[in-house]
């Protein structure tokens, strides 16, 4: 997936840090505070399950008082103001390394190597050498061919993905990714985008057209472009409410231009969930989506036979969507 001649260019230290801060944003529930919404714990267990060491990703090492088994992880996370925990049994990393040396290095394809490593991680997790809290969704791993087909949809050959975020009238950070053949050969930042674009007017609602046109001419035709102000985008990335993205696009807080078909499908699904929740509230808490499950199942079974959907991707996107939505609802309580 990544070219041997990959160019990684056009990032200053500030634009790179800004980009990472966006990628680290996550949705939080109204009851969470800023402290409880950040950080994770790592607990190293001895062979008998007793704690050997522990540290917080932000606050550093601590003594895991009261930890007797993995059932104590929720209380430990609450006490240490962490939102997730990882338990590693002594010898797990060495076991993963030994297995990876035999299986991962046997793969020539970069994507296949990563998928093999993920499969090995799941193996040692099933064996109890590795444990995550809260439990992760047991989604099936895709094949390398599935990843390639998905990439063909998301970012076709000889096209680019462009995202530009403003702070007031100045570009705060940017990302451009170009695909050539079956590989990503360019990852660029705000400085590269500014170089090919030149001076801008300072209004992202107008400047996005000039940005898209300049990147299309200098780098590659833009397949999907995302343009927004930093504050609105950060709030949106942390907003779990259905319909939030649809509303932001409608009022042009976020501009998606060009917008491929899959973007319209995603926004339509977001609108459906928002409408269903509103109707459910009017009906005294009745779960409209659950009530439509028999109909949805019948429709899903029919769509599964349409080659233009499942045949293209190699998996049923409706089943994946339903699983993700149920998982998110259960996590929110």
C-alpha positions as CSV (number, residue, x, y, z in Angstrom):
1,X,0.0,0.0,0.0
2,X,2.9,2.4,0.8
3,X,5.4,3.0,-2.0
4,X,9.0,2.3,-1.6
5,X,9.6,5.8,-2.9
6,X,7.0,7.4,-0.6
7,X,7.5,11.2,-0.2
8,X,6.6,12.5,3.2
9,X,6.9,16.3,3.0
10,X,5.4,19.7,3.7
11,X,5.0,19.4,7.4
12,X,6.2,21.9,10.0
13,X,6.5,20.8,13.6
14,X,3.3,22.8,14.4
15,X,1.2,21.6,11.5
16,X,2.2,18.0,12.3
17,X,1.3,18.3,15.9
18,X,-2.0,19.9,15.0
19,X,-2.8,17.1,12.6
20,X,-2.0,14.5,15.3
21,X,-4.3,16.3,17.7
22,X,-7.2,16.0,15.2
23,X,-6.6,12.3,14.7
24,X,-6.6,11.8,18.5
25,X,-10.0,13.4,19.0
26,X,-12.8,11.0,20.0
27,X,-16.5,11.2,20.9
28,X,-17.2,11.6,24.6
29,X,-20.5,11.3,26.6
30,X,-21.9,14.3,28.4
31,X,-21.0,12.7,31.8
32,X,-17.3,12.4,31.0
33,X,-14.9,15.1,32.1
34,X,-11.7,16.1,30.2
35,X,-9.7,14.1,32.8
36,X,-11.6,10.9,32.5
37,X,-11.7,11.1,28.7
38,X,-8.0,10.9,28.2
39,X,-5.2,8.3,28.9
40,X,-5.1,4.5,29.2
41,X,-3.5,2.1,31.6
42,X,-1.0,-0.7,30.9
43,X,-0.8,-3.5,33.5
44,X,2.0,-6.1,33.3
45,X,1.0,-9.4,34.9
46,X,3.2,-12.1,36.2
47,X,2.5,-15.7,35.1
48,X,0.2,-16.2,38.1
49,X,-1.9,-13.1,37.2
50,X,-0.5,-10.9,40.0
51,X,0.5,-7.3,38.9
52,X,4.2,-6.8,38.2
53,X,4.1,-3.2,37.0
54,X,1.6,-0.6,35.8
55,X,1.7,2.8,34.2
56,X,-0.6,5.5,32.9
57,X,0.0,6.8,29.4
58,X,-0.1,10.4,30.6
59,X,0.8,10.3,34.3
60,X,3.4,7.6,34.3
61,X,4.0,4.7,36.6
62,X,1.8,3.9,39.6
63,X,1.2,1.1,42.1
64,X,-1.8,-0.9,41.1
65,X,-3.3,-1.2,44.6
66,X,-6.4,-3.3,44.8
67,X,-5.7,-5.2,41.5
68,X,-6.3,-8.9,42.1
69,X,-7.7,-9.9,38.7
70,X,-8.8,-8.5,35.4
71,X,-12.3,-8.0,36.8
72,X,-10.8,-5.1,38.8
73,X,-9.9,-3.1,35.7
74,X,-13.0,-0.9,35.7
75,X,-12.4,0.3,39.2
76,X,-8.7,0.8,38.6
77,X,-9.4,2.9,35.5
78,X,-11.9,5.0,37.4
79,X,-9.4,5.6,40.2
80,X,-6.6,6.5,37.8
81,X,-8.7,8.6,35.5
82,X,-8.2,6.4,32.5
83,X,-10.7,5.4,29.8
84,X,-9.1,2.1,28.7
85,X,-6.7,-0.5,29.9
86,X,-4.4,-3.1,28.4
87,X,-3.1,-6.1,30.3
88,X,0.1,-7.8,29.1
89,X,1.2,-11.1,30.5
90,X,4.9,-11.5,31.0
91,X,6.4,-13.1,27.8
92,X,3.5,-11.9,25.5
93,X,5.7,-9.5,23.6
94,X,8.4,-12.1,23.1
95,X,5.8,-14.7,21.9
96,X,4.4,-12.2,19.4
97,X,7.8,-11.4,18.1
98,X,8.8,-15.0,17.6
99,X,5.5,-15.8,15.7
100,X,5.8,-12.6,13.7
101,X,9.3,-13.5,12.5
102,X,7.9,-16.7,10.9
103,X,4.6,-15.4,9.5
104,X,4.9,-11.7,8.8
105,X,8.2,-11.8,7.1
106,X,6.9,-14.5,4.8
107,X,4.5,-11.9,3.2
108,X,5.8,-9.6,0.5
109,X,2.8,-7.3,0.4
110,X,2.9,-4.5,3.0
111,X,-0.9,-4.8,3.7
112,X,-0.6,-8.5,4.1
113,X,2.2,-8.1,6.6
114,X,0.0,-5.8,8.8
115,X,-3.0,-8.1,8.5
116,X,-0.8,-11.0,9.6
117,X,0.5,-9.0,12.6
118,X,-3.1,-8.2,13.6
119,X,-4.1,-11.8,13.3
120,X,-1.2,-12.8,15.5
121,X,-2.2,-10.2,18.1
122,X,-5.7,-11.7,18.2
123,X,-4.2,-15.1,18.7
124,X,-2.3,-14.2,21.8
125,X,-5.4,-12.2,23.0
126,X,-7.5,-15.4,22.8
127,X,-4.8,-17.3,24.7
128,X,-5.0,-14.7,27.5
129,X,-1.6,-13.3,27.0
130,X,-3.1,-9.9,26.1
131,X,-6.3,-8.4,27.4
132,X,-8.2,-5.2,26.5
133,X,-10.8,-3.3,28.6
134,X,-13.4,-2.4,27.5
135,X,-13.6,-5.5,25.3
136,X,-13.1,-4.8,21.7
137,X,-15.6,-5.5,18.9
138,X,-14.8,-9.0,17.4
139,X,-15.0,-7.7,13.8
140,X,-13.5,-10.1,11.2
141,X,-10.2,-9.0,9.7
142,X,-10.3,-8.2,6.0
143,X,-8.1,-9.9,3.5
144,X,-5.4,-8.0,1.6
145,X,-7.6,-8.1,-1.6
146,X,-10.5,-6.6,0.4
147,X,-8.4,-3.7,1.6
148,X,-7.3,-3.1,-2.0
149,X,-10.9,-3.1,-3.2
150,X,-11.9,-0.8,-0.5
151,X,-9.1,1.6,-1.3
152,X,-10.2,1.6,-4.9
153,X,-13.5,3.0,-3.8
154,X,-12.2,5.4,-1.2
155,X,-9.2,6.7,-3.2
156,X,-9.0,5.6,-6.8
157,X,-5.8,5.3,-8.8
158,X,-4.1,8.6,-9.7
159,X,-6.3,10.7,-7.4
160,X,-5.7,12.6,-4.1
161,X,-7.4,13.0,-0.8
162,X,-7.3,16.6,0.6
163,X,-8.2,17.9,4.1
164,X,-7.5,21.5,5.1
165,X,-8.3,23.0,8.5
166,X,-8.3,26.7,9.3
167,X,-7.8,28.7,12.5
168,X,-9.5,31.9,11.7
169,X,-8.1,33.1,8.4
170,X,-4.9,31.0,8.5
171,X,-4.4,27.3,7.5
172,X,-4.0,25.5,10.8
173,X,-3.1,22.1,9.4
174,X,-3.6,20.2,6.1
175,X,-3.1,16.7,4.7
176,X,-2.9,15.5,1.1
177,X,-2.5,11.9,0.2
178,X,-1.9,10.7,-3.4
179,X,-2.3,7.3,-4.8
180,X,-0.3,6.1,-7.8
181,X,-1.1,2.6,-9.1
182,X,-1.8,0.4,-6.1
183,X,0.4,2.4,-3.7
184,X,0.4,5.6,-1.7
185,X,3.4,7.6,-3.0
186,X,2.9,11.0,-1.4
187,X,1.8,12.3,2.0
188,X,2.0,16.0,2.3
189,X,1.2,18.7,4.9
190,X,0.1,22.3,5.1
191,X,3.4,23.7,3.8
192,X,3.1,21.6,0.6
193,X,-0.5,22.7,0.1
194,X,0.3,26.4,0.6
195,X,3.3,26.1,-1.8
196,X,1.1,24.8,-4.7
197,X,-1.8,27.1,-3.9
198,X,-0.2,30.4,-3.2
199,X,-1.9,33.3,-1.4
200,X,-5.5,32.8,-0.2
201,X,-8.3,35.2,0.8
202,X,-8.7,33.9,4.3
203,X,-12.3,32.6,4.0
204,X,-12.4,28.8,3.9
205,X,-15.9,28.9,2.4
206,X,-14.4,30.5,-0.7
207,X,-10.7,29.4,-0.5
208,X,-11.6,25.7,-0.7
209,X,-12.3,26.0,-4.4
210,X,-8.9,27.5,-5.1
211,X,-7.2,24.8,-2.9
212,X,-9.0,22.0,-4.7
213,X,-8.2,23.4,-8.1
214,X,-4.5,24.0,-7.3
215,X,-3.9,20.5,-5.7
216,X,-5.7,18.9,-8.7
217,X,-3.4,20.6,-11.1
218,X,-0.1,20.3,-9.2
219,X,-0.5,16.9,-7.5
220,X,-3.5,14.8,-8.6
221,X,-7.2,15.3,-9.2
222,X,-8.9,15.6,-5.8
223,X,-11.3,12.7,-5.2
224,X,-12.6,13.9,-1.9
225,X,-11.8,17.2,-0.2
226,X,-12.7,18.2,3.4
227,X,-12.5,21.8,4.6
228,X,-13.4,23.2,8.0
229,X,-12.5,25.6,10.8
230,X,-10.5,23.9,13.7
231,X,-13.0,24.6,16.5
232,X,-16.0,23.3,14.6
233,X,-14.2,20.2,13.4
234,X,-12.8,19.4,16.9
235,X,-16.3,19.7,18.4
236,X,-17.7,17.5,15.6
237,X,-15.1,14.8,16.1
238,X,-16.1,14.6,19.8
239,X,-19.9,14.8,19.2
240,X,-21.5,11.3,19.3
241,X,-25.0,12.5,18.5
242,X,-26.6,11.1,15.3
243,X,-27.1,13.8,12.7
244,X,-24.2,16.0,13.8
245,X,-22.2,15.5,10.7
246,X,-25.2,16.0,8.4
247,X,-26.1,19.2,10.1
248,X,-22.5,20.5,9.9
249,X,-22.4,19.8,6.2
250,X,-25.8,21.4,5.6
251,X,-24.9,24.7,7.3
252,X,-21.4,24.5,5.7
253,X,-19.5,24.3,8.9
254,X,-17.8,21.4,7.1
255,X,-17.4,21.5,3.3
256,X,-16.9,18.3,1.5
257,X,-16.0,19.0,-2.1
258,X,-15.8,16.8,-4.1
259,X,-18.1,14.4,-2.3
260,X,-18.1,10.9,-3.7
261,X,-21.2,8.7,-3.6
262,X,-20.1,6.9,-0.4
263,X,-20.0,10.3,1.5
264,X,-23.7,10.9,0.6
265,X,-24.5,7.3,1.7
266,X,-22.8,8.0,5.1
267,X,-24.6,11.3,5.6
268,X,-27.9,9.7,4.7
269,X,-27.4,7.0,7.3
270,X,-26.5,9.7,9.9
271,X,-29.7,11.5,9.1
272,X,-31.7,8.3,9.4
273,X,-30.4,7.6,12.9
274,X,-31.0,11.2,14.0
275,X,-34.6,11.0,12.7
276,X,-35.2,7.6,14.3
277,X,-34.0,8.8,17.7
278,X,-36.2,11.9,17.6
279,X,-39.3,9.8,16.6
280,X,-38.4,7.3,19.3
281,X,-38.3,10.1,21.9
282,X,-41.8,11.2,20.8
283,X,-43.0,7.7,21.2
284,X,-41.9,7.4,24.8
285,X,-38.5,5.8,24.2
286,X,-39.6,3.2,21.6
287,X,-36.6,2.0,19.6
288,X,-37.7,2.7,16.0
289,X,-34.6,1.0,14.5
290,X,-35.1,-2.1,16.6
291,X,-38.8,-2.2,15.6
292,X,-37.8,-2.2,11.9
293,X,-35.3,-5.0,12.3
294,X,-37.4,-7.7,10.6
295,X,-37.8,-5.4,7.6
296,X,-34.1,-4.3,7.7
297,X,-33.1,-8.0,7.8
298,X,-35.2,-8.8,4.7
299,X,-33.7,-5.8,2.8
300,X,-30.2,-6.7,3.9
301,X,-30.6,-10.2,2.7
302,X,-31.6,-8.9,-0.7
303,X,-28.8,-6.4,-0.9
304,X,-26.3,-9.1,0.0
305,X,-26.9,-10.6,-3.5
306,X,-26.2,-7.4,-5.4
307,X,-22.8,-7.7,-6.9
308,X,-22.3,-4.0,-7.2
309,X,-22.1,-3.8,-3.3
310,X,-20.9,-7.0,-1.7
311,X,-19.1,-8.1,-4.9
312,X,-17.1,-4.9,-5.1
313,X,-16.1,-4.8,-1.5
314,X,-15.8,-8.5,-0.7
315,X,-18.0,-8.1,2.4
316,X,-21.5,-7.0,3.3
317,X,-21.3,-3.3,4.3
318,X,-24.8,-3.3,5.8
319,X,-23.9,-6.0,8.3
320,X,-20.7,-4.1,9.2
321,X,-22.7,-0.9,9.6
322,X,-25.4,-2.5,11.8
323,X,-22.7,-4.1,14.0
324,X,-20.9,-0.8,14.5
325,X,-24.1,1.1,15.3
326,X,-25.2,-1.5,17.9
327,X,-21.7,-1.4,19.5
328,X,-21.6,2.3,19.8
329,X,-25.1,2.4,21.3
330,X,-24.2,-0.2,23.9
331,X,-21.0,1.7,24.8
332,X,-23.1,4.8,25.4
333,X,-25.4,2.9,27.7
